[in-house]
Amino acid sequence: MSVDIHISEEAGVRYLHFSSDWVQGAMRVARPWALELDYTREMMACLLLHPDADWPRSALLIGLGAGSLTKFLHRHRPAARITVVEIEPAVVAAARQYFRLPEEDARFNIVIAEGAEFVAKAKKRYDLILVDGYDEDARTGMLDTLPFYAAARARLSDDGLLVTNLLSKRKDFRDSVARLRQAFDDRALAFPSCDSGNAVACAASGEPLSLPLEELKENALALKRETGLNLLPTVTRLARSKSCPGGILSL
């Protein structure tokens, strides 16, 4: 893989592009640790399901982009060990130069590799696996396949979650969710689509999760106080959808 990296900036927001106008990442220059794009904020809804400050203890991120998710976890979950897998070295270089990517240290490392191959060969288990890997043509390659989802499930800890960014405007969006549910024995949930055309799906391993939406709302308020991230709109959209029968989110 080889991509042309382009950086643009408008109204205080810096953007990462791969050979096109397609936005691969963004950072508000005045708040480099905040999550600028709505789907990245929604991917952190996993923290509402495990609100303890010491979760996740380990996180695997597939796809670096502008490093938004990496920086958020690095800042707000200081006990977590974070591994990022990125296929393109130029993306890592751009994130370091333009997007305030933290220095690698004992709890944060970057691996240059193809994400699906890394997961298939990995031995370590993770509390959280975040998947956000697209090329310049919005293709995911092996990252949206049943073998990948099955391999990712095998790499999750007993209270592990997989969270993936799906493009809801693509024709195969429902097929993507079906593959995820098949790999996780139906323990998967797709959040209502964001305005951007992204949809976030979450799948769980280990003991079943069952949280009332009111508890999710309380967790969202606590997370907002702690980090500034406001996920109350996500909880509201879940309540209005048919994703949580009886007002209970079950995974």
Summary of the structure (lengths in Angstrom):
residues: 251
radius of gyration: 16.9
end to end distance: 35.6
largest distance: 48.2
contacts: 818
relative contact order: 0.15
helix: 35%
strand: 28%
